[in-house]
């Protein structure tokens, strides 16, 4: 189990199915203003910084809102 995985997945709605969760974990996330992108899975596979965890929580919330639209 990846450290912080459950914490990040809890930002998605409870009813989110497994396919959607995998989609979130494998979707590119912009890391900075320089065009650097990484997937949440790549970020969690290393020891994520507090800033990276904050970014992942925000992205999960945005992803959840996008799904609801």
PyMOL Python script that loads the backbone (N, CA, C, O; Angstrom):
from pymol import cmd

cmd.read_pdbstr("""\
ATOM      1  N   UNK A   1       0.840  -1.173   0.000  1.00  0.00           N
ATOM      2  CA  UNK A   1       0.000   0.000   0.000  1.00  0.00           C
ATOM      3  C   UNK A   1       0.887   1.239   0.000  1.00  0.00           C
ATOM      4  O   UNK A   1       1.879   1.313   0.726  1.00  0.00           O
ATOM      5  N   UNK A   2       0.518   2.188  -0.811  1.00  0.00           N
ATOM      6  CA  UNK A   2       1.260   3.441  -0.891  1.00  0.00           C
ATOM      7  C   UNK A   2       0.892   4.356   0.275  1.00  0.00           C
ATOM      8  O   UNK A   2      -0.273   4.481   0.651  1.00  0.00           O
ATOM      9  N   UNK A   3       1.903   4.977   0.822  1.00  0.00           N
ATOM     10  CA  UNK A   3       1.683   5.944   1.880  1.00  0.00           C
ATOM     11  C   UNK A   3       0.819   7.086   1.338  1.00  0.00           C
ATOM     12  O   UNK A   3       1.064   7.574   0.234  1.00  0.00           O
ATOM     13  N   UNK A   4      -0.173   7.509   2.091  1.00  0.00           N
ATOM     14  CA  UNK A   4      -1.074   8.618   1.768  1.00  0.00           C
ATOM     15  C   UNK A   4      -2.127   8.287   0.704  1.00  0.00           C
ATOM     16  O   UNK A   4      -2.946   9.146   0.377  1.00  0.00           O
ATOM     17  N   UNK A   5      -2.127   7.077   0.160  1.00  0.00           N
ATOM     18  CA  UNK A   5      -3.097   6.730  -0.882  1.00  0.00           C
ATOM     19  C   UNK A   5      -4.530   6.882  -0.384  1.00  0.00           C
ATOM     20  O   UNK A   5      -5.348   7.534  -1.034  1.00  0.00           O
ATOM     21  N   UNK A   6      -4.834   6.292   0.750  1.00  0.00           N
ATOM     22  CA  UNK A   6      -6.207   6.367   1.277  1.00  0.00           C
ATOM     23  C   UNK A   6      -6.623   7.809   1.532  1.00  0.00           C
ATOM     24  O   UNK A   6      -7.754   8.199   1.242  1.00  0.00           O
ATOM     25  N   UNK A   7      -5.704   8.595   2.075  1.00  0.00           N
ATOM     26  CA  UNK A   7      -5.989  10.007   2.354  1.00  0.00           C
ATOM     27  C   UNK A   7      -6.390  10.745   1.080  1.00  0.00           C
ATOM     28  O   UNK A   7      -7.342  11.526   1.086  1.00  0.00           O
ATOM     29  N   UNK A   8      -5.673  10.504  -0.003  1.00  0.00           N
ATOM     30  CA  UNK A   8      -5.953  11.181  -1.272  1.00  0.00           C
ATOM     31  C   UNK A   8      -7.261  10.658  -1.868  1.00  0.00           C
ATOM     32  O   UNK A   8      -8.078  11.441  -2.352  1.00  0.00           O
ATOM     33  N   UNK A   9      -7.459   9.355  -1.837  1.00  0.00           N
ATOM     34  CA  UNK A   9      -8.681   8.780  -2.410  1.00  0.00           C
ATOM     35  C   UNK A   9      -9.931   9.213  -1.648  1.00  0.00           C
ATOM     36  O   UNK A   9     -11.018   9.234  -2.225  1.00  0.00           O
ATOM     37  N   UNK A  10      -9.805   9.555  -0.376  1.00  0.00           N
ATOM     38  CA  UNK A  10     -10.948  10.029   0.399  1.00  0.00           C
ATOM     39  C   UNK A  10     -11.429  11.399  -0.077  1.00  0.00           C
ATOM     40  O   UNK A  10     -12.536  11.816   0.263  1.00  0.00           O
ATOM     41  N   UNK A  11     -10.614  12.095  -0.854  1.00  0.00           N
ATOM     42  CA  UNK A  11     -11.027  13.386  -1.418  1.00  0.00           C
ATOM     43  C   UNK A  11     -11.993  13.194  -2.585  1.00  0.00           C
ATOM     44  O   UNK A  11     -12.681  14.132  -2.989  1.00  0.00           O
ATOM     45  N   UNK A  12     -12.040  11.977  -3.124  1.00  0.00           N
ATOM     46  CA  UNK A  12     -13.003  11.651  -4.179  1.00  0.00           C
ATOM     47  C   UNK A  12     -14.321  11.248  -3.508  1.00  0.00           C
ATOM     48  O   UNK A  12     -14.310  10.791  -2.365  1.00  0.00           O
ATOM     49  N   UNK A  13     -15.448  11.410  -4.196  1.00  0.00           N
ATOM     50  CA  UNK A  13     -16.724  11.006  -3.601  1.00  0.00           C
ATOM     51  C   UNK A  13     -16.728   9.520  -3.229  1.00  0.00           C
ATOM     52  O   UNK A  13     -16.115   8.699  -3.910  1.00  0.00           O
ATOM     53  N   UNK A  14     -17.416   9.194  -2.159  1.00  0.00           N
ATOM     54  CA  UNK A  14     -17.497   7.821  -1.644  1.00  0.00           C
ATOM     55  C   UNK A  14     -17.943   6.829  -2.720  1.00  0.00           C
ATOM     56  O   UNK A  14     -17.464   5.696  -2.767  1.00  0.00           O
ATOM     57  N   UNK A  15     -18.864   7.265  -3.584  1.00  0.00           N
ATOM     58  CA  UNK A  15     -19.434   6.358  -4.594  1.00  0.00           C
ATOM     59  C   UNK A  15     -18.558   6.198  -5.831  1.00  0.00           C
ATOM     60  O   UNK A  15     -18.956   5.520  -6.779  1.00  0.00           O
ATOM     61  N   UNK A  16     -17.376   6.805  -5.842  1.00  0.00           N
ATOM     62  CA  UNK A  16     -16.478   6.708  -6.995  1.00  0.00           C
ATOM     63  C   UNK A  16     -16.081   5.254  -7.227  1.00  0.00           C
ATOM     64  O   UNK A  16     -15.603   4.580  -6.314  1.00  0.00           O
ATOM     65  N   UNK A  17     -16.283   4.775  -8.452  1.00  0.00           N
ATOM     66  CA  UNK A  17     -15.954   3.383  -8.749  1.00  0.00           C
ATOM     67  C   UNK A  17     -14.451   3.201  -8.975  1.00  0.00           C
ATOM     68  O   UNK A  17     -13.708   4.173  -9.111  1.00  0.00           O
ATOM     69  N   UNK A  18     -14.023   1.948  -9.011  1.00  0.00           N
ATOM     70  CA  UNK A  18     -12.603   1.614  -9.114  1.00  0.00           C
ATOM     71  C   UNK A  18     -11.978   2.156 -10.402  1.00  0.00           C
ATOM     72  O   UNK A  18     -10.838   2.618 -10.384  1.00  0.00           O
ATOM     73  N   UNK A  19     -12.704   2.105 -11.506  1.00  0.00           N
ATOM     74  CA  UNK A  19     -12.165   2.579 -12.785  1.00  0.00           C
ATOM     75  C   UNK A  19     -11.896   4.081 -12.714  1.00  0.00           C
ATOM     76  O   UNK A  19     -10.873   4.547 -13.217  1.00  0.00           O
ATOM     77  N   UNK A  20     -12.782   4.828 -12.109  1.00  0.00           N
ATOM     78  CA  UNK A  20     -12.606   6.269 -11.981  1.00  0.00           C
ATOM     79  C   UNK A  20     -11.440   6.589 -11.051  1.00  0.00           C
ATOM     80  O   UNK A  20     -10.687   7.531 -11.300  1.00  0.00           O
ATOM     81  N   UNK A  21     -11.289   5.817  -9.992  1.00  0.00           N
ATOM     82  CA  UNK A  21     -10.157   6.014  -9.081  1.00  0.00           C
ATOM     83  C   UNK A  21      -8.829   5.768  -9.796  1.00  0.00           C
ATOM     84  O   UNK A  21      -7.877   6.530  -9.626  1.00  0.00           O
ATOM     85  N   UNK A  22      -8.769   4.716 -10.586  1.00  0.00           N
ATOM     86  CA  UNK A  22      -7.554   4.436 -11.355  1.00  0.00           C
ATOM     87  C   UNK A  22      -7.314   5.548 -12.369  1.00  0.00           C
ATOM     88  O   UNK A  22      -6.174   5.959 -12.586  1.00  0.00           O
ATOM     89  N   UNK A  23      -8.373   6.028 -12.983  1.00  0.00           N
ATOM     90  CA  UNK A  23      -8.259   7.130 -13.935  1.00  0.00           C
ATOM     91  C   UNK A  23      -7.641   8.354 -13.266  1.00  0.00           C
ATOM     92  O   UNK A  23      -6.762   8.997 -13.840  1.00  0.00           O
ATOM     93  N   UNK A  24      -8.096   8.679 -12.055  1.00  0.00           N
ATOM     94  CA  UNK A  24      -7.507   9.805 -11.329  1.00  0.00           C
ATOM     95  C   UNK A  24      -6.029   9.556 -11.055  1.00  0.00           C
ATOM     96  O   UNK A  24      -5.195  10.432 -11.284  1.00  0.00           O
ATOM     97  N   UNK A  25      -5.707   8.368 -10.567  1.00  0.00           N
ATOM     98  CA  UNK A  25      -4.325   8.063 -10.192  1.00  0.00           C
ATOM     99  C   UNK A  25      -3.368   8.060 -11.376  1.00  0.00           C
ATOM    100  O   UNK A  25      -2.161   8.217 -11.191  1.00  0.00           O
ATOM    101  N   UNK A  26      -3.882   7.886 -12.579  1.00  0.00           N
ATOM    102  CA  UNK A  26      -3.013   7.815 -13.763  1.00  0.00           C
ATOM    103  C   UNK A  26      -3.132   9.033 -14.674  1.00  0.00           C
ATOM    104  O   UNK A  26      -2.544   9.064 -15.755  1.00  0.00           O
ATOM    105  N   UNK A  27      -3.892  10.033 -14.240  1.00  0.00           N
ATOM    106  CA  UNK A  27      -4.047  11.265 -15.031  1.00  0.00           C
ATOM    107  C   UNK A  27      -2.913  12.237 -14.713  1.00  0.00           C
ATOM    108  O   UNK A  27      -2.550  12.397 -13.547  1.00  0.00           O
ATOM    109  N   UNK A  28      -2.340  12.896 -15.746  1.00  0.00           N
ATOM    110  CA  UNK A  28      -1.240  13.835 -15.506  1.00  0.00           C
ATOM    111  C   UNK A  28      -1.699  15.046 -14.688  1.00  0.00           C
ATOM    112  O   UNK A  28      -2.790  15.580 -14.889  1.00  0.00           O
ATOM    113  N   UNK A  29      -0.844  15.453 -13.774  1.00  0.00           N
ATOM    114  CA  UNK A  29      -1.094  16.616 -12.915  1.00  0.00           C
ATOM    115  C   UNK A  29       0.021  17.626 -13.152  1.00  0.00           C
ATOM    116  O   UNK A  29       1.196  17.274 -13.049  1.00  0.00           O
ATOM    117  N   UNK A  30      -0.322  18.885 -13.469  1.00  0.00           N
ATOM    118  CA  UNK A  30       0.726  19.899 -13.622  1.00  0.00           C
ATOM    119  C   UNK A  30       1.391  20.165 -12.265  1.00  0.00           C
ATOM    120  O   UNK A  30       0.711  20.401 -11.266  1.00  0.00           O
ATOM    121  N   UNK A  31       2.717  20.122 -12.246  1.00  0.00           N
ATOM    122  CA  UNK A  31       3.462  20.272 -10.998  1.00  0.00           C
ATOM    123  C   UNK A  31       3.968  21.693 -10.755  1.00  0.00           C
ATOM    124  O   UNK A  31       4.155  22.111  -9.612  1.00  0.00           O
ATOM    125  N   UNK A  32       4.186  22.422 -11.840  1.00  0.00           N
ATOM    126  CA  UNK A  32       4.750  23.763 -11.705  1.00  0.00           C
ATOM    127  C   UNK A  32       4.414  24.568 -12.956  1.00  0.00           C
ATOM    128  O   UNK A  32       3.725  24.069 -13.846  1.00  0.00           O
ATOM    129  N   UNK A  33       4.879  25.773 -13.030  1.00  0.00           N
ATOM    130  CA  UNK A  33       4.625  26.620 -14.185  1.00  0.00           C
ATOM    131  C   UNK A  33       5.548  26.344 -15.353  1.00  0.00           C
ATOM    132  O   UNK A  33       5.508  27.054 -16.358  1.00  0.00           O
ATOM    133  N   UNK A  34       6.379  25.318 -15.235  1.00  0.00           N
ATOM    134  CA  UNK A  34       7.366  24.999 -16.275  1.00  0.00           C
ATOM    135  C   UNK A  34       6.916  23.853 -17.182  1.00  0.00           C
ATOM    136  O   UNK A  34       7.671  23.416 -18.050  1.00  0.00           O
ATOM    137  N   UNK A  35       5.707  23.372 -16.985  1.00  0.00           N
ATOM    138  CA  UNK A  35       5.204  22.288 -17.823  1.00  0.00           C
ATOM    139  C   UNK A  35       5.494  20.897 -17.299  1.00  0.00           C
ATOM    140  O   UNK A  35       5.230  19.916 -17.993  1.00  0.00           O
ATOM    141  N   UNK A  36       6.028  20.783 -16.095  1.00  0.00           N
ATOM    142  CA  UNK A  36       6.301  19.477 -15.501  1.00  0.00           C
ATOM    143  C   UNK A  36       4.984  18.820 -15.100  1.00  0.00           C
ATOM    144  O   UNK A  36       4.169  19.429 -14.407  1.00  0.00           O
ATOM    145  N   UNK A  37       4.778  17.588 -15.531  1.00  0.00           N
ATOM    146  CA  UNK A  37       3.584  16.833 -15.145  1.00  0.00           C
ATOM    147  C   UNK A  37       4.001  15.480 -14.591  1.00  0.00           C
ATOM    148  O   UNK A  37       4.978  14.883 -15.041  1.00  0.00           O
ATOM    149  N   UNK A  38       3.250  15.008 -13.612  1.00  0.00           N
ATOM    150  CA  UNK A  38       3.418  13.665 -13.052  1.00  0.00           C
ATOM    151  C   UNK A  38       2.032  13.163 -12.681  1.00  0.00           C
ATOM    152  O   UNK A  38       1.118  13.956 -12.452  1.00  0.00           O
ATOM    153  N   UNK A  39       1.882  11.894 -12.624  1.00  0.00           N
ATOM    154  CA  UNK A  39       0.599  11.334 -12.202  1.00  0.00           C
ATOM    155  C   UNK A  39       0.576  11.242 -10.675  1.00  0.00           C
ATOM    156  O   UNK A  39       1.631  11.174 -10.044  1.00  0.00           O
ATOM    157  N   UNK A  40      -0.615  11.239 -10.080  1.00  0.00           N
ATOM    158  CA  UNK A  40      -0.691  11.035  -8.632  1.00  0.00           C
ATOM    159  C   UNK A  40       0.027   9.752  -8.200  1.00  0.00           C
ATOM    160  O   UNK A  40       0.664   9.720  -7.147  1.00  0.00           O
ATOM    161  N   UNK A  41      -0.075   8.719  -8.996  1.00  0.00           N
ATOM    162  CA  UNK A  41       0.600   7.463  -8.666  1.00  0.00           C
ATOM    163  C   UNK A  41       2.112   7.655  -8.604  1.00  0.00           C
ATOM    164  O   UNK A  41       2.757   7.153  -7.683  1.00  0.00           O
ATOM    165  N   UNK A  42       2.684   8.371  -9.565  1.00  0.00           N
ATOM    166  CA  UNK A  42       4.125   8.642  -9.554  1.00  0.00           C
ATOM    167  C   UNK A  42       4.521   9.446  -8.316  1.00  0.00           C
ATOM    168  O   UNK A  42       5.557   9.187  -7.704  1.00  0.00           O
ATOM    169  N   UNK A  43       3.699  10.406  -7.959  1.00  0.00           N
ATOM    170  CA  UNK A  43       3.992  11.244  -6.793  1.00  0.00           C
ATOM    171  C   UNK A  43       3.959  10.403  -5.517  1.00  0.00           C
ATOM    172  O   UNK A  43       4.828  10.544  -4.656  1.00  0.00           O
ATOM    173  N   UNK A  44       2.961   9.533  -5.393  1.00  0.00           N
ATOM    174  CA  UNK A  44       2.814   8.724  -4.187  1.00  0.00           C
ATOM    175  C   UNK A  44       3.852   7.611  -4.078  1.00  0.00           C
ATOM    176  O   UNK A  44       4.120   7.126  -2.979  1.00  0.00           O
ATOM    177  N   UNK A  45       4.437   7.202  -5.199  1.00  0.00           N
ATOM    178  CA  UNK A  45       5.440   6.140  -5.163  1.00  0.00           C
ATOM    179  C   UNK A  45       6.743   6.600  -4.516  1.00  0.00           C
ATOM    180  O   UNK A  45       7.534   5.786  -4.038  1.00  0.00           O
ATOM    181  N   UNK A  46       6.953   7.909  -4.508  1.00  0.00           N
ATOM    182  CA  UNK A  46       8.105   8.471  -3.809  1.00  0.00           C
ATOM    183  C   UNK A  46       7.578   9.055  -2.511  1.00  0.00           C
ATOM    184  O   UNK A  46       6.367   9.046  -2.287  1.00  0.00           O
ATOM    185  N   UNK A  47       8.425   9.548  -1.672  1.00  0.00           N
ATOM    186  CA  UNK A  47       7.950  10.183  -0.443  1.00  0.00           C
ATOM    187  C   UNK A  47       7.471  11.588  -0.809  1.00  0.00           C
ATOM    188  O   UNK A  47       8.291  12.477  -1.039  1.00  0.00           O
ATOM    189  N   UNK A  48       6.144  11.799  -0.865  1.00  0.00           N
ATOM    190  CA  UNK A  48       5.632  13.098  -1.289  1.00  0.00           C
ATOM    191  C   UNK A  48       5.848  14.167  -0.220  1.00  0.00           C
ATOM    192  O   UNK A  48       5.736  13.909   0.979  1.00  0.00           O
ATOM    193  N   UNK A  49       6.155  15.353  -0.683  1.00  0.00           N
ATOM    194  CA  UNK A  49       6.291  16.486   0.229  1.00  0.00           C
ATOM    195  C   UNK A  49       4.912  16.951   0.655  1.00  0.00           C
ATOM    196  O   UNK A  49       3.906  16.548   0.071  1.00  0.00           O
ATOM    197  N   UNK A  50       4.863  17.802   1.676  1.00  0.00           N
ATOM    198  CA  UNK A  50       3.579  18.372   2.110  1.00  0.00           C
ATOM    199  C   UNK A  50       2.931  19.146   0.967  1.00  0.00           C
ATOM    200  O   UNK A  50       1.713  19.107   0.796  1.00  0.00           O
ATOM    201  N   UNK A  51       3.744  19.843   0.190  1.00  0.00           N
ATOM    202  CA  UNK A  51       3.228  20.615  -0.946  1.00  0.00           C
ATOM    203  C   UNK A  51       2.623  19.682  -1.998  1.00  0.00           C
ATOM    204  O   UNK A  51       1.566  19.980  -2.555  1.00  0.00           O
ATOM    205  N   UNK A  52       3.281  18.563  -2.270  1.00  0.00           N
ATOM    206  CA  UNK A  52       2.754  17.600  -3.243  1.00  0.00           C
ATOM    207  C   UNK A  52       1.453  16.976  -2.744  1.00  0.00           C
ATOM    208  O   UNK A  52       0.531  16.759  -3.531  1.00  0.00           O
ATOM    209  N   UNK A  53       1.368  16.688  -1.454  1.00  0.00           N
ATOM    210  CA  UNK A  53       0.129  16.134  -0.895  1.00  0.00           C
ATOM    211  C   UNK A  53      -1.000  17.144  -0.988  1.00  0.00           C
ATOM    212  O   UNK A  53      -2.133  16.781  -1.303  1.00  0.00           O
ATOM    213  N   UNK A  54      -0.704  18.397  -0.719  1.00  0.00           N
ATOM    214  CA  UNK A  54      -1.711  19.449  -0.840  1.00  0.00           C
ATOM    215  C   UNK A  54      -2.192  19.545  -2.289  1.00  0.00           C
ATOM    216  O   UNK A  54      -3.388  19.693  -2.539  1.00  0.00           O
ATOM    217  N   UNK A  55      -1.265  19.460  -3.238  1.00  0.00           N
ATOM    218  CA  UNK A  55      -1.603  19.490  -4.658  1.00  0.00           C
ATOM    219  C   UNK A  55      -2.495  18.297  -5.020  1.00  0.00           C
ATOM    220  O   UNK A  55      -3.482  18.462  -5.738  1.00  0.00           O
ATOM    221  N   UNK A  56      -2.162  17.117  -4.536  1.00  0.00           N
ATOM    222  CA  UNK A  56      -2.972  15.933  -4.842  1.00  0.00           C
ATOM    223  C   UNK A  56      -4.370  16.025  -4.241  1.00  0.00           C
ATOM    224  O   UNK A  56      -5.343  15.631  -4.884  1.00  0.00           O
ATOM    225  N   UNK A  57      -4.483  16.539  -3.023  1.00  0.00           N
ATOM    226  CA  UNK A  57      -5.815  16.715  -2.427  1.00  0.00           C
ATOM    227  C   UNK A  57      -6.636  17.693  -3.266  1.00  0.00           C
ATOM    228  O   UNK A  57      -7.817  17.458  -3.522  1.00  0.00           O
ATOM    229  N   UNK A  58      -6.013  18.780  -3.688  1.00  0.00           N
ATOM    230  CA  UNK A  58      -6.714  19.764  -4.517  1.00  0.00           C
ATOM    231  C   UNK A  58      -7.141  19.140  -5.842  1.00  0.00           C
ATOM    232  O   UNK A  58      -8.279  19.320  -6.275  1.00  0.00           O
ATOM    233  N   UNK A  59      -6.235  18.411  -6.483  1.00  0.00           N
ATOM    234  CA  UNK A  59      -6.545  17.775  -7.766  1.00  0.00           C
ATOM    235  C   UNK A  59      -7.658  16.746  -7.624  1.00  0.00           C
ATOM    236  O   UNK A  59      -8.513  16.636  -8.503  1.00  0.00           O
ATOM    237  N   UNK A  60      -7.659  15.994  -6.531  1.00  0.00           N
ATOM    238  CA  UNK A  60      -8.722  15.003  -6.306  1.00  0.00           C
ATOM    239  C   UNK A  60     -10.072  15.704  -6.142  1.00  0.00           C
ATOM    240  O   UNK A  60     -11.083  15.240  -6.668  1.00  0.00           O
ATOM    241  N   UNK A  61     -10.086  16.817  -5.415  1.00  0.00           N
ATOM    242  CA  UNK A  61     -11.329  17.579  -5.256  1.00  0.00           C
ATOM    243  C   UNK A  61     -11.803  18.148  -6.591  1.00  0.00           C
ATOM    244  O   UNK A  61     -12.998  18.118  -6.888  1.00  0.00           O
ATOM    245  N   UNK A  62     -10.874  18.668  -7.396  1.00  0.00           N
ATOM    246  CA  UNK A  62     -11.242  19.192  -8.725  1.00  0.00           C
ATOM    247  C   UNK A  62     -11.751  18.067  -9.617  1.00  0.00           C
ATOM    248  O   UNK A  62     -12.731  18.245 -10.340  1.00  0.00           O
ATOM    249  N   UNK A  63     -11.097  16.917  -9.572  1.00  0.00           N
ATOM    250  CA  UNK A  63     -11.492  15.760 -10.367  1.00  0.00           C
ATOM    251  C   UNK A  63     -12.913  15.341  -9.968  1.00  0.00           C
ATOM    252  O   UNK A  63     -13.738  15.023 -10.824  1.00  0.00           O
ATOM    253  N   UNK A  64     -13.185  15.345  -8.667  1.00  0.00           N
ATOM    254  CA  UNK A  64     -14.509  14.955  -8.161  1.00  0.00           C
ATOM    255  C   UNK A  64     -15.568  15.942  -8.660  1.00  0.00           C
ATOM    256  O   UNK A  64     -16.652  15.527  -9.072  1.00  0.00           O
ATOM    257  N   UNK A  65     -15.267  17.233  -8.627  1.00  0.00           N
ATOM    258  CA  UNK A  65     -16.223  18.235  -9.105  1.00  0.00           C
ATOM    259  C   UNK A  65     -16.467  18.088 -10.604  1.00  0.00           C
ATOM    260  O   UNK A  65     -17.592  18.250 -11.077  1.00  0.00           O
ATOM    261  N   UNK A  66     -15.412  17.783 -11.341  1.00  0.00           N
ATOM    262  CA  UNK A  66     -15.530  17.590 -12.785  1.00  0.00           C
ATOM    263  C   UNK A  66     -16.429  16.378 -13.083  1.00  0.00           C
ATOM    264  O   UNK A  66     -17.229  16.405 -14.019  1.00  0.00           O
ATOM    265  N   UNK A  67     -16.288  15.327 -12.284  1.00  0.00           N
ATOM    266  CA  UNK A  67     -17.115  14.131 -12.473  1.00  0.00           C
ATOM    267  C   UNK A  67     -18.589  14.448 -12.231  1.00  0.00           C
ATOM    268  O   UNK A  67     -19.468  13.901 -12.897  1.00  0.00           O
ATOM    269  N   UNK A  68     -18.846  15.328 -11.278  1.00  0.00           N
ATOM    270  CA  UNK A  68     -20.230  15.645 -10.904  1.00  0.00           C
ATOM    271  C   UNK A  68     -20.907  16.540 -11.940  1.00  0.00           C
ATOM    272  O   UNK A  68     -22.135  16.623 -11.973  1.00  0.00           O
ATOM    273  N   UNK A  69     -20.134  17.198 -12.773  1.00  0.00           N
ATOM    274  CA  UNK A  69     -20.719  18.124 -13.766  1.00  0.00           C
ATOM    275  C   UNK A  69     -21.371  17.380 -14.901  1.00  0.00           C
ATOM    276  O   UNK A  69     -21.909  18.002 -15.818  1.00  0.00           O
TER     277      UNK A  69
END
""", "prot")
cmd.dss("prot")
cmd.show_as("cartoon", "prot")
cmd.util.cbc("prot")
cmd.orient("prot")
